[in-house]
Amino acid sequence: MSIADNIAEIRERIEAACQRSGREAEEVHLLAVSKVKPATDIDAAFAGGQVRFGESYVQEFAEKVDQVSSPVEWHFIGSLQTNKVKYLRGKVAMIHSVDRLSLAKEIDKQWGKIETPIDILLQVNLGEEETKSGTTAEELEVLARDCSALPWVRVRGLMCLPPWEADPEDVRPHFQQLKELSIRLADLDLPQTRMDHLSMGMSHDFEVAVEEGATLVRVGTAIFGARPPKVAG
Ligand SMILES: *Cc1c(COP(=O)(O)O)cnc(C)c1O
């Protein structure tokens, strides 16, 4: 199967999940997670109709971005050190992994330099896993309130990276919890804040995520094939 074939198949599975759950397929965007994959794979996916791409490693992204000739929309989805935010400035449409105020403030500062607003998502650590980033459900409201006061940052929703489960059905309660948190936050009606995106679901469990309200599914392996192990950087 080619990359374009994989994308077509995933789109069909997203549409089927939308039908099962009474959603419109247009509400759900496929984000192709291209970390570790070469620019040529990204151009091949773009030729197959794929526009949005997610990257996880700042240095790799900074080197790769100029090698990609297609006019793609970049999203940053990986854990992010504050001192590396400047390398993303002006290059990404959305940052999914904002989990602390110091990071949001640095994003605000960098995008303020180019006087352009940036869409962000707040990452929630639902399984309370120590190895994963993300704010806790309890601290989420304070983080959202603080972010809503930053002039160049627009909170657009929530993101989660739940614990891996052999059976995707076991992840469903986490997706439901993220949806509930987003409804609760939307009720606060915070300035410059819209809870219109839920970034959840990966190769292994994106159909369940779509059934539970995902608007952005982050799919890597099922599009580009397996990745070699890589240390974060
Ligand atoms: C790598 C990654 C993905 C994609 O995972 P696959 O299982 O390859 O689909 C999604 N989200 C994040 C945050 C990632 O780092």
The ligand as a Tripos MOL2 file, in Angstrom:
@<TRIPOS>MOLECULE
LIG
   15    15     1     0     0
SMALL
NO_CHARGES

@<TRIPOS>ATOM
      1 C1          3.8490    9.8390   17.4300 C.3       1 LIG1
      2 C2          2.6210   10.4900   17.9190 C.ar      1 LIG1
      3 C3          1.3620   10.1840   17.3520 C.ar      1 LIG1
      4 C4          1.1600    9.1620   16.2590 C.3       1 LIG1
      5 O1          1.2340    7.8630   16.7630 O.3       1 LIG1
      6 P1          0.9040    6.6050   15.8180 P.3       1 LIG1
      7 O2          0.6440    5.5190   16.7990 O.co2     1 LIG1
      8 O3          2.1270    6.3620   14.9950 O.co2     1 LIG1
      9 O4         -0.2790    6.9300   15.0080 O.co2     1 LIG1
     10 C5          0.2640   10.8810   17.8330 C.ar      1 LIG1
     11 N1          0.3740   11.8040   18.8100 N.ar      1 LIG1
     12 C6          1.5600   12.1250   19.3660 C.ar      1 LIG1
     13 C7          1.6040   13.1620   20.4260 C.3       1 LIG1
     14 C8          2.7100   11.4850   18.9440 C.ar      1 LIG1
     15 O5          3.8750   11.8010   19.5210 O.3       1 LIG1
@<TRIPOS>BOND
     1     1     2 1
     2     2     3 ar
     3     2    14 ar
     4     3     4 1
     5     3    10 ar
     6     4     5 1
     7     5     6 1
     8     6     7 2
     9     6     8 1
    10     6     9 1
    11    10    11 ar
    12    11    12 ar
    13    12    13 1
    14    12    14 ar
    15    14    15 1
@<TRIPOS>SUBSTRUCTURE
     1 LIG1         1 GROUP 0 **** ****
